[in-house]
Structure formats: structure tokens, C-alpha cells
Amino acid sequence: MEVSRGASHVYGIERHTLCLTPVAGDTQRCRFALGTLGITEPSEIHLVDFDSDENSLASIVYKHTCGIRALASTPWDSSQLVVVNNASVDVPVELVRLNNVPEGPMSSRDALEQSVESIAALETPSAEPQLPHAVVCHPSLYNKTAAVVSSSSVRVWEFGAPTATQTHTIWASRNSMDDIEAAAWHPTAAAQLSTADGTCVRSWDLRLDPKSQQTMAIEYAHSGKVRALDYNPNLPYVLATGGDDGSVRLWDARSPAAPLMEIANHTHWIYSVAFNPNHDQLLLSAGADGLVNLESTVSASSAQVVAAGLGGLSEVDSDDESDVGSDGSGSDRGEKPTDGLVVQYDDHETSVYAAKWSVADPWVFASLSFDGRLVINTVPREEKYKILL
């Protein structure tokens, strides 16, 4: 059945951008924050509000002292961001606050330019050979930690009031790793995360002795560099990865000898993969081909585990025909989700570096390209009905 994608909502700025984050601590408003690189112009943080009822966009612009390479919203406070600065500055990473953010809809008065307030500095030793390029906050409201990623290390920070304390470091050189590209927190375990370096994906348990913290490794997750990874929030042993080979792969970390699923709907490097936080059969991917793909991965989702009687993914055949209706065209109970590409979005003209789901509305997602174009889309209603009915 052909799906009818809704209208795309475009927020464009004349700035180069690499980083996008949903506002994690706000479950009422669909809000996203993006940071600009500040190459030839002053750096900014844009807080963008999407009103799905009115199909309207509003924003507040915040001045920042230097270009922004990465940023992540903190789940414990919707006004705070961990920011990775894009220059050799005294404070390469800092915790900042966006002041005067309204709880309700934004107005024209809110759009007046504001300034970012720095709360805490995450000071990296001067001996660090590489500047950080990514940051991920733990998704738990009560685990106030963030992992700051550079090519040579992953540093874990714990946030108190008002300071930040470094608690763990994963060194690439000490673990025979290539340059570290990305990291993702286990959604429920406070001290577990995964990293990507070269073609390899590794999992770590920070509670263990540093010499034995690595708990899992997929040596050749992709034929090219792995640039993106994400955990399934409802099946924490399932990981999604995206690589330079243009493919997205799903893995069972308990048995990673071969991928659960391989998706090849991109033609260039993949920079971002993201599971839907509620309906984990929906997966976003985005990359250097300028495309954003919405995929259905139901056979490797929690919905399939429920269908199997909580027995595990391997107990259900993805080609099971038990839902075929009497007319042979679909289930008598209604059409069910199947694996495959739901929609391919071509709203961008340059590389798409991030695609993220809204925290407040599970059917809304945003994507950001290098030319400063933020596009907000919604899951097609046909796919929503397949999931809900």
C-alpha cells in the first residue's frame, strides 16, 4: 500500500550545522536544539518548537562564545545542554543553561536573542591528543552522566551541583582501537555503553576492572567505518549501526556473530541511526546522500518478542503467514507492520548529520543537514494505524 507522507516543516538558517538534539527533559512540547559551527559568523544555539496541532514552528536564538561541534540535551533538566565546542578553547566541553524558556507555546517576544549561561566546565587534560567531537547523555532521568567522545578516548562525566567530575576513561591506545567515532549508552544500565571505532563495535561495563571492561566486540560490523550506533530502548540487547558502506545493521549483543537484519537503502556514508523511543520497530537513518529513511524493523523489535510470547527474537519467523486474511491480501484483523522502507525523505540538499525522534511526541522526528536546514516530519498515518490497531 502506498503511504501518504504528511507535509514537511522546514526551519532554515544561513549557518553551517552538524549537531541536533531533542529536548530530553520536556515531555509536553516537541522541541529540538541545534548548534552552529560558527565558521565565518558568530555561533548560535537555536531552540525550535514544533506545534503539531497548529503545524507551526517557533524558535529562540541563543548566542554562544564559539562554534559548536556537538550537543546533547540533559534528561534531568530541559533547559540544560552539554556542548562540545569546535575550537581549541580553554573549555572544550561545558554544561550550559538556556534561560527564559517558556513552558508553553513560544511567542514573538520569546524570539528575541538571548545568551547562553555556562554552568560547569568539563576540563580535558592538555595532554589529550584530540579534541572531542561527540557527546551522549545517559537517557535515565536519575543517572546524571554523559560520555564525551574524541578519537583517542571516551570520558565519562558525572554532574553534581554545580560541578562535573570525570569518573571513567576508555582509551583507544590501551585497547587496540582505531579512532573512536561514536558512543551510545545502554538504555537501562547505568554503567554500560557501546562504542564504534573503525569497523568495530564494542560494549563496555565500567563497573569492572579497566583491563576487563570490554564485554563484547563485533570486529567487522561493517565493511567501512562505523559512524553511528543506537540501542533499542525496549530491547536493550539490540543495537543498530550505520557505516560507510551505506548499510544499517541490527545486532543481538548476546550473539553478535551475524546481524539480525541488514538494510541497504542509502548510497553513501551513514551518520545517524535512531530507534523510536516508544515504538522500537521504527528506525531512522540519515547520511551523506542527503536522505532520511524511515524503516520498519518489526521482526527485530519488542513487538515481535511479544508475539513470540516473550521467548526471544529467534522464535518468530519473519515470514510467518499466520496473519494472512481469508482473501490472501492481509490480516482479517487489519494490516500489520512488515519489515521494509516506510518512506524515504529527500528534503535536504546536502549531507544529513542527524535524525532524531521527539521526546514529547513519538510520531514526530527532525533531521538536520550541513547547510542549516532543519526539517520536521511525522510518521505516515497508515504506518501509525498498522502499529496501533
N, C-alpha and C positions, 0 to 999 in steps of 0.2 A: 504494500500500500504506500502510495506517495504521501509524504508528510508535508504539511504546510507550515513552514517556519514563520515565526512572527517577525515584526519589524525590528530591525537593529537600531540601537540608540547610540549615537556617536558623540563622544566628548573629545574634541581635538584641541591640542595646544601646539604652538610653534617651538617645541623643545624636544631634544633627544631624550629618550627614556628607556630604561632597562627593567625597572622593578615595579611590581604591583602586589598589593596585599589586601585581602578582605579585612574589614574591621572586625576583629575576632570577638571583642567583648560586647558587641552590640547585637542583640538578637531581635531587635524591633525594627531597625531601619537597614535597608540594603545599601551599605556604604563600602567604598573601596578607597585606598590611599595609593598614590603613585608618586615616585620621586624622579626628578630630572637630573641629568648628568652635569648640567652647568658648564658645558664646554666653552661656549662663547658668550654666555649670558648668565645672570645670577641664577642660583639654584633655588628650586621650589618644591614644596610638597603640596599636592592637590588632594583634598578630601572631597570625594564625589558621592553624592547622594542620589539614588535612583528610586523614584516613587512609581511602583508598578501599577497602582490604581490610576494615577494621572498620566502615566507614561511620560514622565518628565525627569530632567536632570538638573541638579543644582550643585554648587561647589563652594568651598572655601580654599583660598590660596595662602600658604604659609611660606614666608621667607626662610631660607636656610643658608648657613655660612659657606658651604662648599658642595660640590657635586655629590650626587648620591648614587652609589653602585648597587645597593640592596637595602631593603627594609622589611620589617615584619611587625605586624600588629600583636600586641600582648593580650592574651585571653583574660588576664586579671584586671585590666583597665582599658576601656575602649578609647581613651584619649592618649594612650602611650604607644610609642613605636621604638623598636630597636633599629638604628640606622647605621649602615656601613658607608662611610664617606669615601669618595672616589678621588682621593689625593693623598700625598704624603703630608698629612697634617698631624698636629700633636695628639689629637684624639681621633683615631681611625674609626672607632665604633663608639656609639653613645646611645643612651636611653633618653628619649625626648618626649615632651608633652605637647599636644595640640590644644591650645587654650580656646575657651569660648565656643565650644562645640555644642550646638543646641540638641536637646534630647528629641525634639520633634522635627517636623519638616524645616528645611533651611529656607531663609528669606533673602531678599536682595540686600538687606542690611548685613547679614552674615557673610556675604561675599566680599566684604572689604578685606584687604590684605592684612594678614596677621603675621606674627613672628613665632618661631619655634622656641620652646623653652627647654634647655638642656638640664636633665635631672642627674644623670650619672655617667661617668666616663669608663669605658672598658679599655683600659690601657694595655696595649700589646707590647711586650718587651722589644727594645730596639734591635735585638738580635734576630727577630723574626724576619726570615728572608723574603717573604711575600706578603703583600697587603691582602686583607680579607676581601672576598668577592661575593659572599652569600651569608645569610643568617636565617635560622629557623627557630621559632619559639615552640616549646612543648605545648601541645594542644590542651593539656589539662589546666583547668582554672586554678588548681591548688598547687601546681608544680611550676614555680616561677623560675624557669630556666630557659636558656637559649644557647644554641650551638652556632658559633661563628666559624665560617669555613674560609680557609685560604688554601693555596696549592700545597703548602707544606704541613698544614695541621688543621685539626678541628678542636677548638677551645670551647669548653662548656662553662657557662657563667650562671651563677645563682644571684637573683636580685632580692635585696633586702631594702630597708628604709634607712638611709637614702642611697646606699652603696651597692656596688655589684662586685661579687667575689668569684674569681676563677677557681673551679673545683676539679676539672679534669682536662687532660690534653691527649689527643690521639695524634702521634707524629707519623708522617708519611715515611720519613727516612728510617725510623726504627721498626717499621712494619713492612718493609719492602714494597711500598706502594708507589704508584705513579702519582702525578699531580692530582690532588683531590678536587673534584668538580662540584659535588653536591652532597647534601645530607638530609635525612628525614628521621623524625622521632617516631618511635613505636607509640601508637595512639593511647595505650593504657599503662605501659611500664615506664616508670619514672626515670630509669637509668639505662634504657636500651635505645639504640639508634642504629641506622644504617648509613653507609657512605658509598660514594661512587668514585673510583679512580681508574683512569684508563678504560679497559674493557671489563673491569671487575666491580662487583658489588659485594660489600662486606657488612656484616652485622656485628655489633659490639655490646657487651654488658659491662657497664662502667663500675659495677659493684665488685668485679673480680680484680685480681692482681693485674697490673698493666701488661705483664708478659703473656697473660692468657685471656685478655678481654675479647679478642676476636672469637666469635661463636659460629660464624657461617661465612662462606665465601663462594661466590659464583665467578669463577675465573674469566670465563668468556661469555658474559651476559649478552654482549652484542659484538658484531664484527668490527665496529668502530667504537670511539669513545662514548661512555655513558654520561649523558649530561643532565638527566632528570630522573628522579625517583619519588615514589609516594607510597605510603601504607594504606591499605584498605581499612577504614575506620571501624568496620563491623567484623572483619576477619583479619585480625592483626598479623596473621602469619602469611598474608598475601601481599606481595609487593608489585608495583608497576614500575617499569623502567623505560626510558626513551634514549635512543642513541644516534650516533652519526650515520648509522646505516639506514635511517629513516623508518625504523620499526619501533613499535611499542610491544613490550612483552610483559606478561604476568607470570609471577613465580610463587610457588609454595615454599616458604623458607624452611619448612620441615623436611622437604625432599626436593632440593633445587637442581637435580641432575638435568632436567629438561623443563622448559617453560610450560605453564598451564595453557597459555594462549599466545599467539603471535599475530600482531595486527600490522599490516603494511599499507597504510593509506596516506603516507607522506612521501615526498620526493626529495627531502633534504633533511638536515640535522633537526633533531627534536630537542627543544629547550625546556618544555614544561609538560608534565603529566599530573592529573589531579582527579582523585576519586570524589564522587559526590558524597558529602558528609552524612547524608541520610539514606539515599538510595544508591548503594555502592555498585549496582550494576551499570551505572552511568559513569563514564570516564572521559575526561577532556585531555586532548593533546594539542600542542602547538609547536611551530618551529620555523626554520629559516625559509621554508617555501611560502610563508605568508598565510598559511591555512590554520584554521582551528577546527578540529574534528571532535564531534560528539559521538562516542561509541557506546554500544550496548554490549556488556560483557557478562550477561546473566549467567552463563554456565560456570563462571568462576566467581560468583557473588554469594552473599549471605542468603539471597532468595533461593538459590539452588540448594544450599545446605538445609534450609527449612524444608524444601520439597523432598529432600532425601531423609527427612526425619532426624536431622542433626547428626547424620552419620559421616559427613565429610564430603568434599567436592568429588572425590573419585567414585562415589557410589551412585552418581546420577549420570546417565549418558546424555550428552548434549544433543544427540539426535533422537531422543525419546519421542515417540509419536503418540503418547497417551493422551495428549491434549487435542488431537485432531478430531474435528467435529464430524457429524454424520454426513455432511456434504463434502468432506475432504478438504475444505478451504480454511478451516480454523476451528478453534475450540467452541463447543456448544456453550461454554461459559464466557466466551469472549476471547478476542485475540490476545495472546500472551507475548511478552517481550522475547526476542530472539537475539542471538549474537549478530553483530554487524554494525556497519556505519549507519548512524541515525541521520545525521546532517553534516555536511562539510560547509563551513563558513569561509567565504573569501572576501571579507570586509576590509582586509588590510592590504597595503601595497608594499610593505617591507617586512623584514623578519619579525615574527611574533615571539617575544621573550617570556611571556607569562599568560596563562589562562587559569583563572581562579573562580571557585564557587562562592556565592554569597553565604554568609553565616546565618542571616536572618530569613532568607527565602531559598529553599533547596532547589527551586526551578530556575533560579537566576544565576548567570555567570558573566564574567568580564574577561576581556583579553586586551593585551597592550602590545603595541609594536614600537619599533625603534624611532619612528617618525613622530611619536607623541600622540598617536591615535588610540584612545580607549573606546572599546566597543562593548556594549552590554546587550546580551541576548537572553532568551528564555527557552527552556526545553519545549519542543513542539507538543501541542496538546494531545496529539494522537499517542505519543510515547508516554505522556503522563497517564492517560487513561489505561494503557496497557499495564502500567505498573500498579496503579491504584485499584483497578476494578478486577 
